[in-house]
Structure formats: C-alpha cells, structure tokens
Amino acid sequence: MSAGDRAPDRVVTRSPAATVLLPRFLEHRRRDVAALRAAVECGDFETIRRLGHNMAGNGLSYGFPDMSAIGRRLEIEASAGNALGVSEQVTALEICLEHAEH
C-alpha cells in the first residue's frame, strides 16, 4: 500500500508546549508548500533538502510522524535532483496538512 492509498497518521503524541505552538507550526508547513513548489520550479534542490531536513526533525516533535517521513523523503529526492519525486512529496505534504487541520 502506498502513502497515497491511506490516510496519514494524524498525531502520535504531543507535548503541552508543542500543542500551544501547533497553529504556528502548521502555518509554517503551509508556507513550506509554497516555498517547495517555487524551489522545484527553479531547480533549487538545496532549499528543498534544507526544508525537508527541518520538517523531518520537527514533524516528530509536533506529533506528526507522516510529516517527518515526508521530510526525510524530500531530503532524499532533493539530493538525487529528482523534481518529480519532490513534487510527489509536496502533494503528500498538502494531504497531510489537510488531515492535520481537521
């Protein structure tokens, strides 16, 4: 089963501090979607790799393991220079954000 065939894990555990900061975290991830799309358009794989790296670490801290996994895959696809793979992960991030906000 691929990631697109199932609903992403919503939340595992979240600290009280992370709960307070959650709206800001999700807003930053929505901004990341726009930044990632722009970076793909201009072939800026270093920005994609950096954003993916940050997302991989922060996703778990905020209780979103699927978001963390997307970040790791963004790093991998950016390191390989794979624009299509990055675009697929950005779409997965958008889906993850939709589920996180409900």
N, C-alpha and C positions, 0 to 999 in steps of 0.2 A: 504494500500500500504506500503510495507516495504522499508527500506532505500536503499536496493539493486535494487528496481524497478524503481527508479527515479534518475535523475542526481542530484548531490548535489548542494546546493546553492553555487554559486561561491563567491560572495562578497556582503556584505551589505553596510557598509561604512568603510572608512579607513582614518585615519589622515595622513597629509603630512609626519610626522615623520615615521609612520608605512610603508608608501609607499617606503620611502628610505631604510628601513630595511627589506623589504619584501623578497628579494633574500636570505638573511641570515636566515630569519625565515623559509622559505621553505626548505632550505638545512638542517636546524636543524630537521625539521619534517621528512625528508628522513632518517636522521641518527636515529631518534626515531624508525622508522620502523624496522631497523636492530637491535637496542637495545631491542625493544619489542619482536621480534622473538627469540632472544637469551635468554631473560628473561623467556619466555614461556618454552623454551627447558629445562631450569634448575629449573623451578618452583619458580622463584624469583618474587613473586607477589607483594612484597613491591616496587621493582623498577617499575613494571608495574603501580601500584597505583600512585606512585610519578610522573611518566611521564604523566599519564592520567590527574592528577590534574593540572600539569603545562599547558598541552595542553588545558584543559577546560578554564582556565583563559586567556591564550594567544590567542586562536583562535578568540575570540570576539574582542580583541584589534586590531587584524590584519584584521578584517572584514570577518572571516570565521565561521559563526555560526554552520555549519555542523561539522567542525573540533572540535569546542568547545563541541558539543554534543557527538562526538566520545570520546573525553577525559573524559567526565563525565561517559559514559558507560564503558570505560576502568577501571575507578576507582571502579565502582560497580562490574564488573566482577572479578577484582583482589581481592577485599575484600571478594568475595564469593569463591575465589580459583578456578574459572571456566576457565580452559585453553582453552576450545573450544570457549567460549564466547569472550575471549581476542583475539583469533586468528581471529574470525569473525570481530572484531572491527579493527584489524590491516589491514585486507583486505579492509575494508571500508575506512580506512585512506589512503591506497595506491590509491584507486579510487578517493578520494577527492583531493589528491595531483596531480593526472593526470589532473583533471579538472582545478585545480588552475594554472597550468603551461601553459594552453592554452588560 
